[in-house]
Structures are given as structure tokens and as C-alpha cells.
Amino acid sequence: MARRKKIYEGKAKIMYEGPEPGTLVQYFKDDATAFNAEKRATIEGKGVLNNRLSEFFMKGLTQIGVPNHFIKRINMREQLIRSVEIIPLEVIVRNFAAGSLSTRMGLAEGTALPRPIVEFCLKDDKLGDPLVSEEHITAFGWATQQDLDDMVSLALRVNDFMSGLMLAVGIKLVDFKIEIGRIWDNDFQRLIVADEISPDSCRLWDIETGQKLDKDVFRRDLGNLTDAYTEVARRLGVLPSNVTHATKPTLIN
Ligand code: 5GP
């Protein structure tokens, strides 16, 4: 049997060559890492949940006209995506203070921000993904001013969509990270949402109890990560309501 071509392996996903030019197969691993991969574990079921949740969010974004890389889910762990040229920046949107913003600004976690704040970090593991300014981004040529305007606009649209979706199921979207890529339609470049949107890259707190339902459960040793992600999936209707643990998730189509 022919072996398929691996394009890239990251901490949580593997990219394989897709069936047609301009496509890739994105495989979601069960591996979890934090603190620049200083903390690692394999968490059974995480990849399956993130594949399904990212599909759910990206399909919703498509429905409201936010362009993204998702084409279709192939199986429990894989999805077909458009191949993009990833802009080497993490785009973070924050609605409430938490994590590195709380540390940097001395703000209590959970403090409401005056408006959503968009931040950019350089995607560079060796440097620990440092926060960068728009001046750095344009001066070093990672993106143009037009790209930056488009990235902020995409990020805020994702924020509005995700905040509403989560609010409807009793979850507060504290912050999240997305990645954005370039595609070309003939001579025209467009920016689209890429990578993944999942509890790995968001902070999600139960509105009533404040319980964390995201990767901070792993980062801060707060309990079982799969249970937390299963709860998010169950509330969103991605898993049937009688599923209590996701070591063997049952998908509903
Ligand atoms: P912070 O800057 O507070 O650590 O993270 C802000 C938000 O971006 C959080 O929701 C966090 O999960 C997400 N985030 C930041 N960096 C990364 C990263 O390298 N990988 C993932 N999966 N999420 C990240």
C-alpha cells in the first residue's frame, strides 16, 4: 500500500498531502503540550473531540460568511482542508483578562475588558511566541498593513460568532487564539481562518460556576481534560447528551 506524504508534524496535529492540489489532510493527535512543550501528555480522545469541534466551529463560520480552510471531515481524526500559506502570527482575542494578559497587566483573571482586545504573537517556539506590535509585523514583513486590517476584522467576526455560540450554552468565551493563512484566487490574495478552533486554543468558563472547560484544565492540573472537552461538545449538541466520558466518543452527523 502506498504511504501518504507527511507535510508537517506539529505538537497537536499532523498535515498530510491532500487528494487534490491545494488541499491537505489535517490529523488531530491526542498529544497535549503546554508551556512551550515543557509539559506533555497523551490524552485519549482529545484528537477526536477537537476534530469534531473544529469542524463544528468552521462550518458555522462558513454559514455566516467568514472564510476558512475547512472542506469536510473525513473520519474521526481527520479533516480535509484548503492548503494555505500560514501567516507566522498567533492572533489572540480577549474579552476578559486571563493568562498572559493578567500576568502582564496585573489584572485579576475574569476582569471584563473595556472592549475585545486583539493581540499578535510571533509563532516561534524557540522564542516562546513573543507578543509583537503592528510596527514589528510590518517592519519585519510578516504581514502588510492591509493584512493586519483584514486579520483584525476576521478575528473580531470569529469572536462575535464564538461568543454568541458559547453564551447560548452557558459558557463564557474568555479569549482564544486563531491562525490565519493566505490563499490565492488567480492573481488575488485572500486571508482565511486556518489551523483549528477548539478548546485547545480557547479559554471557556462555565458562566454559573466559573469551571474551566479548556486546555487550562491540563495546563493547571485541574482535572480530566477529555471530560471538560466532552462537556463543551455535549452542550453544543456535537455529542449526544447521554455521553459522560469521551474515551470512545460517538459522533452524530
Ligand atoms: P495566553 O496568552 O493568555 O497564554 O493565551 C491566550 C489565548 O490564546 C488562550 O485561549 C490560549 O489557549 C491561546 N493560545 C495562546 N498561545 C497558544 C498556543 O501556542 N497554542 C494554543 N493551542 N493556544 C494558544
Boltz pocket constraint, residues with backbone or C-beta under 6 A from the ligand:
constraints:
  - pocket:
      binder: B
      contacts: [[A, 90], [A, 92], [A, 93], [A, 98], [A, 99], [A, 100], [A, 101], [A, 129], [A, 175], [A, 176], [A, 177], [A, 199], [A, 200], [A, 201], [A, 202], [A, 203], [A, 215]]
      max_distance: 6.0
